[in-house]
Amino acid sequence: MVENVDSTGLRRVLDSVALGVFAVDRDWNITFFNREAERITGYSTQEALGMQCRDVFRSERCSTRCYLRQAMRSKRSVIKVRLEILNRHNRRIPLEVTAAVLYDEQGVTLGGVESLLDLTVRQNLETCVRQSYRFSDLVGRDPAMQRLFQTMAVVAPTEAAVLLLGETGTGKDLVARAIHNLSRRASGPFVKVNCAAIPANLLESELFGYRKGAFTDARQDKPGLFAKAAGGSVFLDEVGDIPRESQAKLLQVLDEHAYIPLGATDPESVDVRLVAATNRDLAALVQKGAFRSDLYYRLRVVEVDIPPLRRRRCDIPLLIEHFIIEFAARQGKPVQGVAPKAMHILLQYDYPGNVRELRHIVEHGVILSTTDEIRARDLPRYLTQRSDGSYFDPIVSNQTGDDERERLRQALDRHHWRVSETARALGIDRTTLWRRRKKHGL
């Protein structure tokens, strides 16, 4: 076949195009190799001819999911799919390939032919574009997120207390960690405290420590989390759940940079930067007398509102791509995108669990996917199970009363009342699920 191509002058044509082109016979031996294929792979035509194509291209797909093999078996072309190869110098090259069957004049299969488009420049450009929509581990092109990034960049180098407001799953912990990492305290510890997960009678001793003999089981001194965070930052998540009796000590830390451990008589100085977060309405709690007004105003020196995902839908495809890259690498799977029907479902859903829920949905899709894209059947059932085209909304954050209770019970029933599985499916913390079960007597 090489002689035929050369004799018709096709080689000169194929050597002049910016596409790599190679052909194989039915035994997968290379029979044609153009100039761009030489550049992409690092092998000369003389070296490549007669070699098995898998020994030249060294893709992970060669042994099990070869596109050229797929085209030859199905007698149908595979058009514009992406893969990576290792070139002669062990450098990864991203390619867009099209594979087709090669026939003779009588329609007998001679082998296959594949074209290769080097995506290195395009991929580098795509990476630059993606990076422009990133801030630390946060991703967003929505104007609200861009404003958030600008605020974080200004606030992080200061020592100001920051109060993060946002629904469950919006990424408050990522924002807090980014503020720490961009501050002058980045080399110090970052200590996260979930105030809702610590029983009220233990919270004070956990935060501020205690002295030997302070209570029956205090057999030795124990430093609190503020002491462990010295020189760094403390992130108080769910700060609205701190009992009122502990709020005075927290205010003392903010005002005097000191506190008194349980059982101690002298105050201890503390050198920490405080970042707090809540999904509750602290102003309303202040009005009810459940939260100290002086502490509230001290915490909100800088107040940052993180928008829910349903208010920044343009970020959904960007986040999906981000999570696919993460989970495809973790699972060792070739998933590269989302099928149109599945993407339509993902774009229509309201995400009561916000970015955390989307992350779990993509992880679910990558795990179940058997192709190079997530299809509708790979998504969690609650997104696709209704036949009328509507989407099941497990728990909407602003629902109240019997409606929320029934939806929560349905979610628990679907997962056989397994707390971890239910919380994961809803995109909420176990603590949040426990709190909602307690609220509705479930």
C-alpha positions in Angstrom: 0.0 0.0 0.0 2.9 2.3 0.6 4.0 2.0 -3.0 0.5 2.7 -4.2 0.3 5.9 -2.1 3.7 7.0 -3.2 3.0 6.3 -6.9 -0.1 8.5 -7.0 1.6 11.4 -5.3 -0.6 11.1 -2.2 2.4 11.0 0.0 3.4 14.5 -1.0 -0.1 15.7 -0.2 -0.3 13.9 3.1 3.2 15.1 4.1 2.1 18.7 3.6 -0.9 18.6 5.9 -0.9 19.5 9.7 -2.4 16.1 10.5 -0.5 13.0 11.4 -1.7 10.1 9.3 -0.8 6.5 9.6 -2.2 3.2 8.2 -2.0 -0.4 9.4 -2.7 -3.8 7.8 -4.9 -6.4 9.3 -2.1 -7.6 11.6 -1.7 -4.0 13.0 1.7 -3.5 11.3 2.3 0.1 10.2 2.2 0.4 6.4 2.1 4.2 6.0 3.5 7.0 8.2 3.5 10.7 7.2 5.7 13.6 8.2 3.4 15.0 10.9 3.2 11.5 12.5 7.0 11.5 12.6 7.0 14.8 14.5 4.3 13.8 16.9 5.8 10.4 17.8 9.5 11.0 17.4 9.9 8.0 15.1 11.0 8.3 11.5 9.0 6.7 8.7 11.8 4.2 8.1 11.7 3.2 11.8 7.9 3.0 12.1 7.1 1.0 8.9 6.5 -2.6 9.9 6.3 -1.9 13.6 3.1 -2.7 15.6 1.2 0.5 16.0 0.9 0.0 19.8 4.7 0.0 20.0 4.9 3.4 18.4 1.9 5.2 20.0 1.9 3.6 23.4 -1.5 4.8 24.5 -3.4 3.3 27.4 -6.2 2.6 25.0 -4.0 0.4 22.7 -4.5 -2.9 24.6 -8.2 -2.7 25.5 -10.1 0.3 23.9 -8.3 1.0 20.7 -10.3 3.4 18.5 -8.9 2.0 15.3 -9.8 -1.6 16.3 -13.3 -0.3 17.2 -13.6 1.2 13.7 -12.4 -2.0 12.0 -14.7 -4.2 14.0 -17.8 -2.1 13.6 -17.0 -1.0 10.0 -17.9 2.5 11.1 -15.5 5.5 11.5 -14.7 6.8 14.9 -14.6 10.6 14.6 -12.8 13.2 16.6 -12.2 11.5 19.9 -9.4 12.4 22.4 -6.6 10.4 23.8 -3.0 10.7 25.0 0.0 8.9 23.7 3.6 8.6 25.0 6.1 9.7 22.3 9.5 8.3 21.8 10.9 10.6 24.5 8.2 9.5 27.0 6.4 12.8 26.7 2.6 12.8 26.9 1.0 14.1 23.7 -2.8 14.9 23.7 -4.4 14.0 20.4 -7.7 14.2 18.6 -8.0 11.2 16.4 -10.3 9.9 13.7 -10.2 6.2 12.8 -11.6 4.5 9.7 -11.4 1.2 7.8 -9.2 1.0 4.7 -10.7 -1.0 1.8 -9.4 -2.0 -1.6 -11.3 -1.5 -4.9 -13.4 -4.7 -4.3 -14.4 -3.6 -0.8 -12.1 -6.1 1.0 -10.6 -4.8 4.2 -6.9 -4.0 3.9 -6.5 -2.5 7.4 -7.2 0.8 9.0 -6.2 4.5 8.8 -6.1 7.1 11.5 -5.5 10.8 11.5 -3.9 12.6 14.5 -4.3 16.2 15.5 -1.8 17.4 18.1 -3.8 19.2 20.8 -0.8 20.4 22.8 -1.2 24.1 22.0 -5.0 24.0 22.3 -4.8 22.1 25.6 -2.3 24.6 27.0 -4.6 27.4 25.9 -7.6 25.7 27.5 -5.5 25.2 30.7 -4.8 29.0 30.7 -8.4 29.8 30.3 -9.4 27.4 33.1 -6.8 28.9 35.4 -8.3 32.3 34.8 -11.5 31.0 36.4 -9.7 29.4 39.4 -8.7 30.9 42.7 -6.8 28.4 44.9 -9.1 25.3 44.9 -12.2 27.3 43.9 -13.6 27.4 40.4 -16.0 29.9 38.9 -16.5 32.3 36.0 -19.8 33.7 37.2 -19.4 37.5 38.1 -20.4 36.8 41.7 -17.5 34.3 42.0 -15.1 36.6 40.3 -16.1 39.3 42.9 -15.6 36.8 45.6 -12.1 36.0 44.3 -11.2 39.7 44.3 -12.4 40.1 47.8 -10.4 37.1 49.1 -7.3 38.4 47.4 -7.6 41.7 49.3 -8.7 40.3 52.6 -6.4 37.3 52.9 -3.2 39.2 53.7 -4.8 41.1 56.5 -5.5 39.9 60.1 -9.2 40.8 59.9 -11.8 38.3 61.2 -13.9 37.0 58.3 -17.5 35.7 58.4 -18.4 33.4 55.5 -22.1 33.1 54.7 -23.6 30.5 52.5 -25.7 27.4 52.2 -24.5 23.9 53.0 -22.1 22.7 50.3 -21.2 26.0 48.7 -17.5 25.6 49.6 -17.1 27.7 52.8 -14.3 25.4 54.0 -12.4 25.9 50.7 -12.7 29.7 51.0 -11.5 29.6 54.6 -8.5 27.5 53.6 -7.7 29.7 50.7 -7.7 32.8 52.9 -5.3 31.0 55.3 -3.0 29.9 52.5 -2.8 33.4 51.0 -2.2 35.0 54.4 1.1 35.7 56.3 0.1 32.7 58.5 0.2 30.2 55.6 3.2 28.4 57.2 1.2 28.0 60.5 -1.5 25.4 61.3 -5.0 25.6 59.9 -7.4 24.2 62.5 -11.0 23.5 61.4 -13.7 23.2 64.2 -17.2 22.0 63.3 -19.1 23.6 66.1 -22.3 21.7 65.3 -20.5 18.3 65.7 -19.2 18.9 69.3 -21.7 18.5 72.1 -22.4 21.8 73.9 -21.0 20.6 77.2 -17.7 19.7 75.6 -17.2 22.6 73.2 -15.6 25.0 75.7 -13.0 22.5 76.8 -12.3 21.5 73.2 -11.7 25.1 72.1 -9.8 26.4 75.1 -8.5 23.3 76.9 -8.4 22.5 80.6 -6.1 22.1 83.6 -5.6 18.9 85.5 -8.4 18.5 88.1 -10.8 20.9 86.3 -13.4 18.1 86.4 -13.5 14.4 87.3 -11.8 13.0 84.3 -9.2 15.8 83.8 -6.2 13.8 84.9 -3.7 16.0 83.1 -3.5 19.3 81.3 -4.9 19.4 77.8 -4.4 22.2 75.3 -7.4 23.4 73.3 -7.7 23.8 69.6 -6.9 27.5 69.9 -3.6 26.7 71.5 -2.9 24.1 68.7 -3.6 26.8 66.1 -1.0 29.2 67.5 0.6 31.2 64.7 -2.0 30.0 62.2 -5.8 30.2 61.7 -8.9 28.8 63.3 -11.9 28.1 61.1 -15.1 27.9 63.1 -17.6 26.2 60.9 -21.3 26.4 61.8 -20.4 29.1 64.3 -24.1 29.8 64.7 -24.4 26.6 66.7 -22.0 27.7 69.5 -24.0 27.8 72.8 -24.5 31.2 74.3 -22.4 30.4 77.4 -19.3 29.8 75.2 -19.8 32.9 73.1 -18.4 35.2 75.8 -15.0 33.4 75.8 -14.9 33.5 72.0 -15.5 37.3 72.2 -12.7 37.5 74.7 -10.3 35.8 72.2 -11.3 38.3 69.5 -11.1 41.4 71.7 -8.2 40.6 74.1 -6.3 37.8 72.2 -6.5 35.8 75.4 -8.7 33.2 77.2 -8.8 31.2 80.4 -8.7 27.4 80.1 -11.1 25.4 82.3 -9.7 25.1 85.8 -7.1 27.8 85.3 -6.9 31.2 87.0 -4.7 33.1 84.7 -5.4 34.0 81.1 -3.3 32.6 78.2 -2.5 34.7 75.2 -3.4 33.4 71.8 -2.1 34.3 68.4 -4.6 33.1 65.8 -6.5 34.5 62.9 -10.3 33.7 63.1 -12.4 32.7 60.1 -16.0 31.7 60.9 -18.8 30.3 58.7 -22.5 29.6 59.0 -25.5 28.7 56.9 -27.8 30.2 59.5 -29.2 33.8 59.7 -27.1 35.2 62.5 -28.9 38.5 62.5 -32.2 36.6 63.2 -30.5 34.7 66.0 -29.3 38.0 67.5 -32.9 39.2 67.4 -34.1 36.1 69.2 -31.3 36.4 71.9 -29.7 33.2 70.8 -26.5 34.8 69.6 -24.6 37.7 71.2 -24.8 40.9 69.2 -21.3 42.0 70.2 -19.8 38.7 69.0 -21.8 38.9 65.8 -20.5 42.3 64.9 -16.9 41.3 66.0 -17.0 38.2 63.7 -18.3 40.1 60.7 -15.4 42.6 60.3 -15.4 41.3 56.8 -18.5 39.5 55.6 -18.3 37.3 52.5 -21.4 35.8 50.9 -20.9 32.7 48.8 -23.6 32.2 46.2 -25.5 28.9 45.9 -24.8 26.9 42.7 -28.4 27.5 41.4 -27.5 31.2 41.2 -24.4 30.7 39.1 -25.4 28.0 36.6 -22.8 29.1 34.1 -20.3 27.5 36.4 -21.9 24.1 36.3 -20.1 22.9 33.0 -16.8 24.3 34.4 -17.2 22.5 37.7 -18.2 19.3 35.9 -15.0 19.4 33.8 -13.0 20.1 36.9 -14.4 17.1 38.8 -14.2 14.7 35.9 -10.5 15.4 35.6 -10.1 14.7 39.3 -12.2 11.5 39.5 -11.1 10.1 36.2 -7.5 10.2 37.3 -8.4 8.8 40.7 -10.4 5.9 39.3 -8.0 5.3 36.4 -10.9 5.7 33.9 -10.9 7.3 30.4 -13.9 9.6 31.1 -13.4 12.9 29.3 -16.9 14.5 29.2 -20.6 14.3 29.6 -23.2 13.1 27.0 -25.7 15.8 25.8 -28.7 14.2 27.6 -26.8 13.9 30.8 -25.6 17.5 30.6 -29.1 18.7 30.0 -30.2 16.9 33.2 -27.2 18.4 35.2 -27.9 21.9 33.9 -31.6 21.7 34.9 -31.2 20.5 38.4 -31.3 23.0 41.3 -28.5 21.4 43.6 -29.9 21.9 47.1 -26.5 20.4 48.2 -24.7 22.9 46.0 -21.1 22.3 44.7 -20.6 19.4 47.2 -23.6 17.6 45.7 -22.4 18.2 42.1 -19.1 16.8 43.1 -20.7 13.6 44.4 -22.9 13.3 41.3 -19.8 13.5 39.0 -17.9 11.0 41.1 -21.0 8.7 40.9 -21.0 9.2 37.1 -17.3 8.5 36.6 -17.5 5.3 38.7 -20.4 3.9 36.8 -19.4 5.0 33.3 -18.3 2.3 30.9 -17.3 4.7 28.1 -15.3 7.9 27.7 -18.3 10.0 28.8 -20.9 10.1 31.5 -24.3 9.2 30.2 -27.7 9.8 31.7 -27.9 6.2 33.0 -24.6 6.8 34.9 -26.2 9.6 37.0 -27.8 9.0 40.5 -31.4 7.7 40.1 -33.0 10.6 41.9 -32.0 12.8 38.9 -33.6 10.6 36.3 -36.2 8.4 37.8 -39.3 10.4 37.1 -41.1 9.7 33.8 -42.8 13.1 33.5 -39.5 15.0 32.8 -39.3 16.6 36.3 -36.4 16.0 38.6 -36.6 14.7 42.1 -35.4 17.3 44.6 -34.3 15.4 47.7 -34.3 18.3 50.2 -34.6 21.9 49.2 -32.8 24.1 51.7 -35.6 26.6 52.2 -38.4 24.1 52.6 -40.1 23.8 56.0 -42.6 21.6 57.7 -44.2 18.4 56.5 -42.9 18.8 52.9 -39.2 18.8 54.0 -39.9 16.0 56.5 -41.4 13.8 53.8 -38.6 14.4 51.3 -36.0 13.6 54.0 -37.8 10.4 54.9 -37.9 9.4 51.3 -34.1 10.0 51.0 -33.5 7.9 54.1 -35.7 5.1 52.8 -33.9 5.0 49.5 -30.6 4.4 51.3 -32.0 2.1 53.9 -31.5 4.7 56.6 -27.7 4.5 56.3 -26.6 7.9 57.5 -23.3 8.2 55.5 -24.9 7.0 52.2 -27.9 9.4 52.6 -25.8 12.4 53.5 -23.5 11.7 50.5 -26.4 11.4 48.1 -27.9 14.7 49.4 -24.5 16.4 49.3 -24.7 17.4 52.9 -22.6 16.6 56.0 -23.6 13.8 58.4 -24.0 16.5 61.0 -26.4 18.5 58.9 -28.4 15.3 58.2 -28.5 14.5 61.9 -29.7 18.0 62.7 -32.5 17.8 60.1 -33.5 14.3 61.4 -33.7 15.7 64.9 -35.7 18.7 63.7 -38.4 16.4 62.1 -38.2 13.6 64.7 -36.8 11.0 62.3 
